């Protein structure tokens, strides 16, 4: 059966592309210190994850925190972050919102993990998305389901201590899908999940504020792929069986 599937796949007219963060549904904040699904997408068409030399996977997972300004308008305040912040070479390291409007901090102190801000008003909510030095484990996991049972398989894992400290344009990473011919494939209506185990809070959108929803536009999730518009009969069953076999071989 596997050979028949591979023949169908080779004749399916694949086009290059990529998943971006906007393609995912956000699952809300993580549970700190535990593995949590923070973003999830369902493939609308069959997908093949790319690991060739031009397939650069990029990933930055900011921390989120919120603060409240004091009751004195025009007062310059110092706010201490709960985690170490890093000056990222890959994205904007620090984003600040006041009541949902993007604003500039007066200063950001990377050495002391703090920032200052002068609020013209009083008692306003500040949302901060910043790139932490604090390490977190991240995984990309494909989940294949036939409506009755499902099986998951990791296709990428790394630690943000590595990802956040290097220039990912110069030192990209890639998925690990070399264990079998079918490992790279995600059938239609199967899912790709972003899973984190972090001691900081991860959320890509803060709660709605007076002037809108603060968003982590400094987050990066870019996953290269090939996609086909063709239907590939038997792909779901074949990929599910392949994932089960690989998981068994890895003791999972």
N, C-alpha and C positions, 0 to 999 in steps of 0.2 A: 504493500500500500504506500509506503514512504516514497518509493521510486515514482509511482504514479503521481503523487502529490508534487514531487519536485519537478516533474515534467510540466505539470499544469502551472506551477509557479514561474518557471522559466519563460513560459509563453504568455504571461499576464500583463505585459506592458507597464512596467514600473516607472514612476516619475519621482525625481528627487524632491525633497522638501524637509520640513522639520516641525516638531511640536514646540510651541512657545508657552510661556506661563499663562497667557490669556486663553489657551485652549483647554485649560484644566478648570474643574469645579473646585472651589476652596471648601475645605471641610471644617473650617473653624480653628480655634487655637488648639495646639497640642496639649497633652498632659506632660508636664515637665518631668524628666527623668524616666519616661516610658516611651516605647515605640508608639508612634501615632501617625495615622494617615492624615496628611495636611492638604493634599491635593490629589485629584482623581479625574481621569478622563476615560470616556468610552470611545473606542475606535469606530468611526463611521464606515470605514472601508478597510480591507486587509492592509497591514502595515509590515514592513521589514525594517528593523532597526539597523542603522549603518554603523560599521566600525572600520571603514576604510580610511586612508590617510587624509581625506578631505572632510571627514565626518567629525567635527569638533563639538563635543558635548560640553556645555557650560552650565555652572550651577553656583548660585550664591543665595544663602538663606539668612535674611536679616532677622535680628531680634526686634520685638515690639515692646514698648512700654508707654504708659500714659502718666501724666502729671497734671496738677491743677495749679494755676497761678494764684497769687495771694490776693488779698482784698484791697491792695493799694495800687491804683492805676499809675503807670509810668515807673514802677519800681523794677530795677534790674535784679533778677534772681539767678541763683546758681542751682542747677538740678544735677544730682548725682545718678549716673546710670548703674544698674544692678550688675552689669557684666563689662568686662574689658572691651573697648572698642578698638578696631584696627583701621588704619588708613588703607582702604582697599585699592589695589591697582586695577581692579576689574569693573568697578561700578562706583556710584556715588555712595560714600561711606555713611552719610548722616542725612536724614530727611526729617523735617519738623513741620507739623501741622498745628494750627490754632483753630479749634472748633471746625475742623475740616478744610480749612484754607491753608495752602502751602505757604510757609513763611521762612525767613532766614533767622537763624540763631545769631546772637551777638558774637558768640565765639564757641568753639568746640575744643576742649582740652583733651587731646588723645592720651597724654601722659597720666592724667588724673581721672579719666573716664567721666567727664562732666561737661555741661554746656551752660551758657548763660543766655538769658532771654529777657527782653523788656516788653511787657504787655501794657498797651495803652489802656486796656480795660481791666476788669477784675474777675477773679474766680472763673477763668476760662480753662477748658480742657486742652492740654497739649498731647499730641500723639507723636511718638518718635519711632522711626524705623532705622536701625543702624546695623552695620556689619560687625559682628562680635568676633573677638579673638577666642572666646570660650569655645572649646571643641564640641562638635555634635556629630553623631553618626547619621549618614543619609543613605537611603536605598531607593532604587527604582525597581518596582515589582510589577510584572505582568500577571494578570489574573484572568484565567480562561474558565468560562462557565457555560454549561449546556442547559441552564435553567433548573437543573436538579442538583448538580454538584459542581464545585469549582475547585481549581487548583492554582496555587500561586508559585511564581518562580522569579527569583531575583535576577536582574540583568545588569545591575550596576550597584556598587557600594563604595563609599569613600568617607573620609572624615573632613569636616570643614576646616580643621586646623591646616590641612594641606590646601584645600580649595580657596579659602579666603585670603591666604597669604601670598598667592602667586598670581601673576598676570596671565589670565586664562586665554587671552588672545595670543600670547606667545607660548604658553604651556597648556594646551587644551588636554582634555581627557576623553575617554570613549567608553561605550558600553562593552561588557564582556559577554559575547555571544558566540564563542568559538567551540563550545563543547559538542555541538551537533549541528546538522544542516538546518534544522527547524527551530533552533533556539531563538533566532532573531525575529521570528514571525509573531505578530499579534493578529489573531483573526478578527473579523468584523464582530462588533458587539462585545468584544473583550476589553479589559481595562488595563490602564497603566497608572500605577499609584506612586506618589512621592511619600516616602515614610521617613520620619526623623525621630531620633532619640536625642533630645537636647535638654540641657538644664536651664535654658532660656525659653521665653514664650515666642512661638512662631505663629504669626498670622499675616496673611497677605492683604487683608482689609481690616481696618479697625471698625468698631461700632459707628453707626451714623451719628454725625455731630450736627450742630446748628447749620453749618454751611456746606455739608456734604459728607462723603465717606472718605476718610484718609486711606490712601493705598500705598503699598510698598513697591513703588515704581523702580526702586533700586534692586529689587529681587531679580534674579536671573535663573531661568530654566529653559534651556535650549537643547532639544534632543533630535539629532538628525535622523531622517527616515527616508525610505522609499514607500510610495503608496500606489495602489492600483485601483482602478474603477471596476475591475473585473470581479465577478464572483468566482471563488475557488472552491468547488465542491470538496467536502471532506477535510478542509483545512483545520477547522476547529477540533475535530476528533483527533487528527494526527498531531497537532500541536499540544493538545491536552495529554495525550499518551506519551509524547516525547518529554514533556515537563515532568510527568510522574516518574518516568524512568531516570531522568537526570537527578531529580530530588532524592530518589531511592539510592542512587549511586553515591550521592554526597551525604547520605545519612540524615536527610531532612524529612 
